[in-house]
Amino acid sequence: MPQALTGTGESLPWIAAAGFPEALEAPGIAVDVRAWMLARLARREARIGVIGLGYAGLPLALRFAEAGFPVTGFDIDPQKIAAVEAGLSPIHGIDHARVAGAKITPHQHLSAGAAACDVLVICVPTPIGPHKEPDLGPVQETVAALAPHLRRGQVVALESTTYPGTTEDFLLPALLAAGLQPGRDAFLLYSPEREDPGNPEGTVGRIPKLLAGATPACLEVGMALYGPVAGGVVPLSSLRAAELAKLYENVFRAVNIGLVNELKRISHALGLDVQEVIDAAATKPFGFMPFRPGPGLGGHCIPVDPYYLAWKARELGVPSDFVELAGRVNDAMPAYVVGRLRDALDARGKALRGSRILLIGLAYKPGVPDTRESPALEIFSLLEERGAEISYHDPLVAQFPATRRLGRAPGLASVALTPALLAAQDAVLIVTPQPGIDFAALRRHARLIVDTRGVYRDAAVTPTLPPTLPFETRGDFPLQGERAYHAVIQA
């Protein structure tokens, strides 16, 4: 009879001494892989491999390392690998000291160490394609590269945000093709990231983490894996339920932002201050959650996830009207902002074509250098098409990145905010109010400011009713009876 290794008692030291995976593959040995892995996780011996060292993957890798696990990090970006090797953080907002202290082993290729990892956590992007369709290329490529290195006893987890069915459609077949039955030979999980880029407190160890397993045994192992590093674990009944819950979190925000962006346009048409309206509604202590309007959506989740859900809904033949409408409203905001800018210039006798326009902030949100899906990039493209002379200032984005729409980098660098520069602009357009910008000085020297974020709470709203040129009446008063326009308008 083969010796049964249950992961308890005297057999455990033998496994540790024999190494892994040799112990599980030894002839004549019947191994309880679940118990073996639970014991290995409990003793912080399981090596954690995190694939993708970006805004989601690096904080997770650091959290595992700080909890006492040995960690290997993988990323196709050689600059990130070089930074981690040098003990430096490749991600804004994460201290170099944390990376140096974590002692993560970095590799650019999965062949260098994936097979030695007991746990493989996939944290790769899930963008959208040119026609707003899900682009699972990064997930597919990662799974294909991982396939030769899958072996008995491993835990494979997907953290990328995606439509329901992705884990079963892509990761499960890879395990089965390797001869691994989930819950018996290996463990398959879905546990979506809940990162908040730019948040100095981090999120991995502070907030609950959703978790689902392909089988009850998978879920049990997943609880043991994430329990020591998460701010609580929320088990779900199925992989698809967890995938949909993550989408719903982000679509909730997208729909409410779409609603408040529509409210902004209605408020402007009525000559009302949308910020005042929101503040008033927010005094209700129940049944209301304030959202703030802006120039559009950006980042790796909120502008993308509604299209993942809508795509899946179309595949199922069910409507997703709210979701798709919110996407259309938010996608239209950059054009609306440019229209407000054009109208403000028109009212001053200045055409948009040839005007000098300074964009404030290229990143999609304050406090980060991330420009993915940033509305500033779309606004730049629209202004360029209309012949404006554009410059930008963003203390966290030194060089203007290549955009999907332009297919190139414009070759611009962030300019310094000086009184002379501001005075020379026909308009300053606030897209993202980065920390550290002196907005009081900006207002002193700029001739016209178009504010998309509510930085200046006394900004004029320039009503379009009646249908005449919009003359701002709030704020600055004319000198010696001359007509004066408010220096700041909402957009």
C-alpha positions in Angstrom: 0.0 0.0 0.0 1.3 3.5 -0.8 2.1 5.7 2.1 -0.6 8.4 2.5 0.8 11.9 3.1 -2.0 14.0 4.5 0.1 17.0 5.4 -0.1 16.3 9.1 2.0 14.5 11.7 5.4 13.1 10.9 4.9 13.1 7.1 5.2 16.9 6.8 8.9 17.1 7.6 9.6 14.5 5.0 7.8 16.5 2.3 9.7 19.7 3.3 13.0 17.8 3.2 12.2 16.1 -0.1 11.2 19.4 -1.7 8.4 20.3 -4.1 7.2 19.1 -6.5 9.3 16.0 -6.1 7.5 14.9 -3.0 4.1 15.0 -4.7 5.4 13.1 -7.7 7.3 10.4 -5.8 6.2 6.8 -6.9 4.2 4.9 -4.4 3.2 8.0 -2.4 -0.5 9.0 -2.2 -0.6 12.6 -1.3 -3.5 14.7 0.1 -2.6 17.8 -1.9 -5.2 19.9 -0.2 -3.9 19.2 3.3 -0.3 19.6 2.1 -1.0 23.0 0.6 -3.0 24.2 3.7 -0.1 23.3 5.9 2.4 24.9 3.6 0.3 28.1 3.6 -0.1 28.1 7.4 3.6 27.9 7.8 4.3 30.6 5.3 6.4 28.2 3.2 4.4 28.4 0.0 6.1 30.5 -2.6 3.8 33.1 -4.1 4.2 34.1 -7.7 2.6 37.3 -8.8 2.3 37.8 -12.6 2.1 41.5 -13.4 3.8 44.0 -11.1 1.6 47.0 -11.8 -0.9 49.0 -9.7 -2.6 45.8 -8.6 0.1 43.2 -8.7 2.9 45.0 -6.9 0.9 45.9 -3.7 -0.3 42.3 -3.5 3.2 41.0 -3.9 4.4 43.3 -1.2 1.6 42.3 1.1 2.4 38.6 0.8 6.1 39.3 1.4 5.4 41.4 4.4 3.2 38.6 5.8 6.2 36.3 5.7 5.8 34.5 2.4 8.6 34.1 -0.2 7.5 36.0 -3.3 8.5 35.9 -6.9 7.3 38.7 -9.2 6.9 38.4 -13.0 6.5 41.3 -15.5 7.2 41.6 -19.2 8.4 45.2 -18.6 12.2 45.0 -18.1 12.2 48.4 -16.4 9.9 47.2 -13.6 12.1 44.1 -13.2 15.3 46.2 -13.0 13.6 48.5 -10.4 12.5 45.7 -8.2 15.9 44.0 -8.4 17.5 47.3 -7.3 15.0 47.6 -4.4 13.2 50.5 -6.0 9.4 50.9 -6.6 8.3 51.1 -10.2 4.9 52.3 -9.1 4.1 55.8 -8.0 2.9 56.0 -4.4 4.7 52.9 -3.2 7.8 53.6 -1.1 11.1 52.3 -2.3 11.8 51.1 1.3 8.8 48.7 1.1 10.1 47.2 -2.1 13.7 46.9 -0.8 12.4 45.3 2.4 10.2 42.8 0.7 13.1 41.1 -1.1 10.8 40.0 -4.0 12.6 37.8 -6.6 11.8 39.4 -10.0 11.8 37.7 -13.4 10.8 38.9 -16.8 9.9 35.4 -18.1 7.7 32.8 -16.5 10.1 30.1 -17.6 12.6 31.5 -15.0 10.6 30.5 -11.9 6.9 29.8 -12.4 7.2 26.1 -11.9 8.8 26.7 -8.5 5.9 28.8 -7.3 3.2 27.1 -5.2 0.8 29.9 -5.9 0.4 31.8 -9.2 -1.7 35.0 -9.1 -2.4 36.7 -12.4 -2.7 40.5 -12.2 -2.6 41.5 -15.9 -4.6 44.3 -17.6 -8.0 43.6 -19.2 -8.4 46.5 -21.6 -11.0 47.1 -24.3 -10.4 47.0 -28.1 -11.0 49.8 -30.7 -14.7 48.9 -30.9 -15.2 48.8 -27.1 -15.0 45.0 -27.1 -13.2 43.1 -24.3 -9.5 42.5 -25.0 -8.4 39.4 -23.1 -5.2 39.2 -25.0 -3.0 39.8 -21.9 -4.9 37.0 -20.0 -4.7 34.6 -22.9 -1.0 35.3 -23.5 -0.3 34.8 -19.8 -2.2 31.5 -19.6 -0.4 30.2 -22.7 3.0 31.2 -21.3 2.1 29.6 -18.0 0.8 26.3 -19.4 4.2 24.5 -19.6 4.9 25.4 -15.9 1.7 24.2 -14.3 2.1 21.2 -12.1 0.4 19.3 -9.3 -0.2 21.2 -6.0 -0.3 24.7 -7.4 -2.8 27.3 -6.7 -3.8 29.5 -9.8 -5.7 32.7 -9.1 -7.0 35.4 -11.5 -7.3 38.9 -10.1 -8.0 40.8 -13.3 -11.4 42.4 -13.7 -13.3 40.6 -16.4 -16.7 39.3 -17.6 -18.4 36.3 -15.9 -17.0 33.0 -17.3 -13.4 34.1 -18.0 -11.8 32.0 -15.3 -13.7 28.9 -16.5 -13.1 29.7 -20.2 -9.4 30.3 -20.0 -7.8 29.1 -16.8 -9.7 25.9 -16.2 -8.9 24.4 -19.7 -5.3 25.1 -19.1 -5.3 23.2 -15.8 -7.3 20.3 -17.4 -4.9 20.2 -20.4 -2.0 19.8 -17.9 -3.8 16.8 -16.4 -4.7 18.7 -13.2 -8.2 18.3 -11.7 -9.2 21.5 -9.7 -9.8 20.6 -6.1 -7.8 17.4 -6.2 -4.5 18.1 -8.0 -4.5 21.9 -8.1 -6.6 24.8 -7.0 -8.4 27.4 -9.2 -9.5 30.8 -7.7 -10.9 34.1 -8.8 -10.3 37.0 -6.4 -10.5 40.4 -8.0 -8.2 43.2 -7.0 -9.7 46.2 -5.2 -6.8 48.7 -5.6 -7.2 52.4 -5.3 -4.1 53.9 -7.1 -2.7 56.9 -5.4 -4.1 56.0 -2.0 -1.1 56.2 0.4 -2.8 53.8 2.9 -3.1 51.0 0.3 -6.1 48.7 0.1 -5.0 45.0 0.1 -4.7 44.7 3.9 -7.4 47.1 4.8 -10.6 46.1 2.9 -12.4 42.8 2.4 -11.4 40.6 -0.5 -13.9 38.7 -2.7 -13.0 35.1 -3.3 -14.4 32.2 -5.2 -13.1 28.7 -6.0 -13.8 26.2 -8.7 -14.6 23.6 -6.0 -15.1 23.7 -2.2 -11.6 22.5 -1.7 -10.3 25.3 -4.0 -12.2 27.8 -1.9 -10.8 26.4 1.4 -7.3 26.7 0.0 -8.1 30.2 -1.2 -9.3 31.3 2.2 -6.0 30.0 3.7 -4.1 31.9 1.0 -5.7 35.3 1.2 -6.7 35.2 4.9 -3.3 36.3 6.2 -3.0 39.3 3.8 -6.5 40.7 3.2 -8.7 42.8 5.4 -11.1 40.0 5.6 -12.2 37.5 2.9 -15.7 37.3 1.5 -16.4 33.9 0.0 -18.8 33.6 -3.0 -20.6 30.5 -4.3 -19.0 30.5 -7.8 -16.3 31.9 -10.0 -18.9 33.7 -12.1 -20.6 35.3 -9.1 -17.3 36.8 -8.0 -16.5 38.0 -11.5 -19.9 39.7 -11.8 -19.6 41.2 -8.3 -16.4 42.9 -9.3 -17.9 44.2 -12.5 -20.9 45.5 -10.6 -18.7 47.4 -8.2 -17.2 49.4 -11.0 -20.2 49.7 -13.2 -22.1 51.2 -10.2 -19.6 54.0 -10.2 -19.7 54.4 -14.0 -23.5 54.6 -14.0 -23.6 57.2 -11.2 -20.9 59.3 -12.7 -22.8 59.2 -16.0 -25.9 60.4 -14.1 -24.1 63.3 -12.4 -22.4 64.2 -15.7 -25.8 64.5 -17.3 -27.0 66.5 -14.3 -24.0 68.9 -14.9 -25.1 69.5 -18.5 -28.7 70.1 -17.4 -27.5 72.5 -14.6 -25.4 74.4 -17.1 -28.4 74.8 -19.5 -30.4 76.1 -16.5 -27.7 78.5 -15.4 -27.3 76.6 -12.1 -24.1 75.5 -10.2 -24.1 71.7 -10.3 -21.8 71.6 -7.3 -24.3 73.6 -5.2 -27.0 71.2 -6.3 -25.0 68.1 -5.3 -24.0 69.6 -2.0 -27.6 70.3 -1.2 -28.7 66.8 -2.1 -25.9 65.3 0.0 -27.4 66.8 3.2 -29.9 63.9 3.0 -28.6 61.3 5.5 -30.1 58.3 3.8 -30.8 57.0 0.3 -28.2 59.2 -1.4 -24.5 59.0 -2.2 -22.8 62.0 -3.8 -20.8 61.6 -7.0 -19.0 64.5 -8.6 -19.0 65.3 -12.3 -15.8 65.6 -14.4 -14.4 65.7 -18.0 -15.0 61.9 -18.5 -13.8 58.7 -17.1 -10.2 57.3 -17.0 -8.1 54.6 -15.5 -7.9 50.8 -16.0 -11.4 49.9 -14.6 -14.3 52.4 -14.5 -14.2 53.4 -18.3 -13.6 49.8 -19.3 -15.8 47.5 -17.2 -19.2 48.7 -18.4 -18.3 47.4 -21.8 -17.2 44.0 -20.5 -20.6 43.7 -18.8 -22.5 45.0 -21.8 -20.6 42.6 -24.1 -21.5 39.6 -22.0 -25.1 40.8 -21.8 -25.4 41.0 -25.6 -23.9 37.5 -25.8 -26.6 36.3 -23.4 -29.3 38.2 -25.3 -30.4 40.3 -22.4 -30.5 44.1 -22.2 -27.9 46.3 -20.5 -29.4 49.7 -21.3 -28.3 51.6 -18.1 -24.8 50.3 -18.5 -24.4 51.2 -22.2 -26.1 54.6 -21.7 -23.7 55.5 -18.9 -20.8 54.5 -21.2 -22.1 56.8 -24.0 -22.7 59.7 -21.6 -19.2 59.5 -20.1 -17.5 58.9 -23.4 -19.2 62.2 -24.7 -17.9 64.4 -21.9 -14.5 65.3 -23.5 -16.4 66.7 -26.5 -18.8 68.5 -24.2 -15.8 70.1 -22.4 -14.3 71.2 -25.7 -17.6 72.7 -26.6 -17.8 74.7 -23.4 -14.3 75.9 -24.0 -15.1 76.9 -27.6 -18.2 78.8 -26.4 -16.2 80.7 -23.7 -13.7 81.7 -26.3 -16.4 82.7 -28.8 -18.0 85.0 -26.1 -14.6 86.8 -25.9 -14.3 87.2 -29.6 -11.7 84.5 -30.0 -11.8 81.4 -32.2 -10.7 78.0 -30.9 -8.5 77.5 -34.0 -5.2 79.1 -33.3 -5.9 79.7 -29.6 -3.2 78.9 -27.0 -4.7 76.3 -24.7 -3.0 75.0 -21.5 -4.2 71.6 -20.2 -3.8 71.1 -16.4 -3.4 67.5 -15.6 -3.0 64.5 -18.0 -3.4 61.7 -15.5 -6.9 60.2 -15.1 -7.1 61.1 -11.4 -5.3 63.3 -8.9 -2.3 61.9 -7.2 -1.2 59.4 -9.8 0.9 59.5 -13.1 -1.4 57.0 -14.8 -2.8 58.3 -18.1 -4.7 55.1 -19.1 -8.0 56.0 -20.7 -7.6 59.5 -19.3 -10.1 62.0 -20.7 -7.3 64.5 -21.1 -5.9 62.5 -24.0 -9.2 62.6 -25.8 -9.6 66.3 -25.1 -6.1 66.9 -26.5 -7.0 65.0 -29.7 -10.2 67.0 -30.1 -8.3 70.3 -29.6 -5.6 69.3 -32.0 -8.1 68.4 -34.7 -9.6 71.9 -34.3 -6.3 73.7 -34.7 -5.6 74.8 -31.2 -2.0 75.3 -30.0 -1.8 73.0 -27.0 0.6 72.7 -24.0 0.1 70.9 -20.7 1.3 70.9 -17.1 1.3 67.8 -15.0 3.8 67.4 -12.2 3.5 63.6 -12.3 3.5 63.1 -16.1 6.8 64.5 -17.5 6.2 63.4 -21.2 3.0 63.2 -23.1 2.4 59.5 -23.8 1.4 57.9 -27.1 -2.4 57.7 -27.5 -4.5 55.0 -29.1 -6.4 57.6 -31.1 -3.3 59.4 -32.4 -1.2 56.3 -32.7 1.8 58.3 -31.6 3.3 60.5 -28.9 2.8 64.2 -29.6 6.3 65.0 -28.4 5.3 67.3 -25.7 6.7 67.7 -22.2 5.1 69.2 -19.1 5.7 73.0 -18.9 6.4 75.0 -15.8 3.6 77.1 -14.5 4.9 80.7 -14.5 3.0 83.9 -14.5 4.3 84.7 -18.0 3.1 81.3 -19.4 -0.3 81.6 -17.8 -0.8 85.2 -19.0 0.1 84.1 -22.6 -2.7 81.5 -22.8 -6.0 82.2 -24.3 -7.5 79.6 -21.9 -6.4 77.2 -19.2 -8.4 74.0 -19.1 -8.4 72.1 -15.7 -8.8 68.4 -16.4 -7.1 66.8 -13.4 -6.1 68.9 -10.4 -2.9 67.3 -9.3 -1.6 67.8 -5.8 0.9 70.6 -5.4 -0.5 72.9 -8.1 -1.0 76.5 -7.0 -4.5 77.1 -8.2 -4.7 80.5 -6.5 -1.7 81.7 -8.5 -3.1 80.1 -11.6 -6.3 82.2 -11.1 -4.4 85.4 -10.6 -2.5 85.2 -13.9 -4.8 83.3 -16.3 -7.2 85.2 -18.5 -9.7 82.4 -18.8 -10.0 79.2 -16.8 -12.4 76.4 -17.8 -12.9 74.2 -14.7 -14.1 70.6 -15.2 -13.5 69.5 -11.6 -15.1 72.1 -9.3 -11.7 73.5 -8.2 -13.2 77.0 -8.1 -16.5 76.9 -6.4 -17.6 80.3 -7.6 -17.1 79.5 -11.2 -19.7 80.9 -13.6 -22.0 78.4 -15.3 -22.8 80.4 -18.5 -26.4 79.5 -19.1 -27.4 78.9 -22.7 -31.0 80.0 -22.2 -32.1 82.3 -23.7 -30.3 81.3 -26.9 -27.9 84.2 -27.1 -24.1 84.4 -26.5 -23.6 83.2 -22.9 -22.5 86.2 -20.8 -21.3 85.2 -17.3 -22.8 87.3 -14.6 -21.5 85.8 -11.4 -18.2 86.7 -9.8 -16.1 89.5 -11.1 -17.7 92.9 -11.7 -16.9 95.2 -14.7 -14.7 98.2 -14.2 -16.0 101.7 -15.3 -19.2 100.2 -16.8 -17.3 97.9 -19.2 -18.7 94.4 -19.7 -16.5 91.9 -18.0 -16.6 88.1 -18.2 -16.0 85.9 -15.2 -12.5 84.5 -15.4 -13.5 81.0 -14.5 -16.4 79.0 -16.0 -17.6 75.5 -15.2 -17.4 72.8 -17.9 
